[in-house]
Amino acid sequence: MKAYFLLQFKMGNRRMIDFGLPLLLGYALLISAFLLFSNYLFDNTEFANYIYGLLALSMVSKFSAYARNDFLKSIFNKKHYKRIRLAENIICCIPFTLFLLYQKQFLFCILLNILVMLLALLKFHTTINFTIPTPFSKTPFEFTVGFRKTFYVFPIAYLLTYISISVGNFNLGVFAMLVVGMVCFSYYSKMENDYFVWNFNVSPKEFLMLKVKTCFTFFTLLNLPILIALSVSFLDEIEILIIFFILCYTYLATMIFAKYSDFPNEINISQGILIAMSFMFPPMLLILIPYFFSRSIKKLNTVLHD
Amino acid sequence: MIKIEKLSKFYGQKQVLNTIDLAFEKGKIYGIVGENGAGKTTLFRCISGLENYQGNITSGYKNLKDHLGLLLTEPFFFPKITGSEYIQLLANARQIKLTNMEDKNIFDLPLNQYASTYSTGMKKKLALTAILLQENDIFILDEPFNGVDIQSNLIITEIIKQFKKLEKTVLISSHIFSTLAATCDEIFLMKNGEIIRKVKQADFSNLETEMKNFTIGNRIDKLELK
């Protein structure tokens, strides 16, 4: 077990070195970014607990990937496998646990750790060969794949909107809208194989515009029920609603441009930090959007041509 | 016509393609054979424009890649995308409007299932179907027969023969000599990043004997099998 975790540690370090970060600086940056983000979240929203919990669970859930668990089961016996799964989930959750304790959110802290342990012990994989239907089948792939992975979020967001209208809490409605925005944002976090970019017979600029157009259309489609419901119920707040909606568009476009700005590589840590900073200081987008856009054009030029 | 002049490719210090000169004519089928690591896939990636290279690759097209269907040795699939969505994705990329996809499913693939759950052979057939529906003029097929069942092998061979009639240019790499001999007009033998032989159809049988003698030699005797 010790050897396994040492190997995981080494792999993590290699990933950081691949990002071009010296280890000490990398860890310092990671801890600082985590603390800054956590502080910002708890200072600025009433729903920090929930967002925090969701973030921790989504991070931990990556360890539950079927192929990965299959591999672990093939090399460890049942007892060791369960121990490893429990240990890695709890270790991954430690930063969140510590910050929740610091925030005196004891109940949330216990609840989160119970969920994290359940995630380690329960098997979610199903052998049922069922294809989740999606309204985005005709225009693969980001929303097609993303929707299937996160389809359960949308009923929750729509339910939150309903609750916000029922109790007259506009902020909760905006939160629901932002949840959909963040989920769509996550669809663009992974770089596709260069083959799928190469296949396009358009220029880099046309390619990016095509991606933005698809993203805006589908994001609008998913958010329309929330937007309409909130506009009707909170007519006085419609300006705020429009501002948040435009902000969602802007961040989505930024993410698409950032994604291809280091093509064919994944978004690197410095780009990630820039995006994270822009969440705290949105005017940064005025510089980031043209910067990421011009870099993407340059990078995409290697496989797409004018 | 595709003309390759003095094509070289380095990965760091390692030279994987060494001053290759080749020409591919319209309506002809070309086979590329060689050991694993000889440089076949890299050559294909350079022609497709997926890799930077030294030298020249010219064609009659403004952008060769826009007329080229590329079948990779191991096609990549997204985790939650169905067979039909994969085909749609590749068609959308070339602005091709697809009609009657079910009728064109000549390999009888379960198109409504996630492509990532397909077997190796099914994945290959799906990737091939997708590029066939892109209406390309040139095809690069990297190991098209690998992992594919015998029935589909026959279909692929017939498709390649059909391409010849349609004046398409096809480049195939394969380790199955019989399929190359049945379809190709010319075969290039690659070794260590170089084209060491160009063989016309009339000499295919000699090439096979030569390759057998060269490759097998007395290697198996060394095992002293009992």
Interface residues (C-beta under 8 A of the other chain):
Chain A: N129 T131 I132 S137 K138 T139 P140 F141 T144 V145 R148 K149 E192 N193 D194 Y195 F196 W198 N199 F200 N201 T302 V303 H305
Chain B: S48 G49 L50 N52 N63 K65 D66 L70 L72 P75 F76 F78 P79 K80 I81 T82 S84 E85 Y86 Q88 L89 L90 N92 A93 R94 Q95 N112 Q113 Y114 T117 Q134
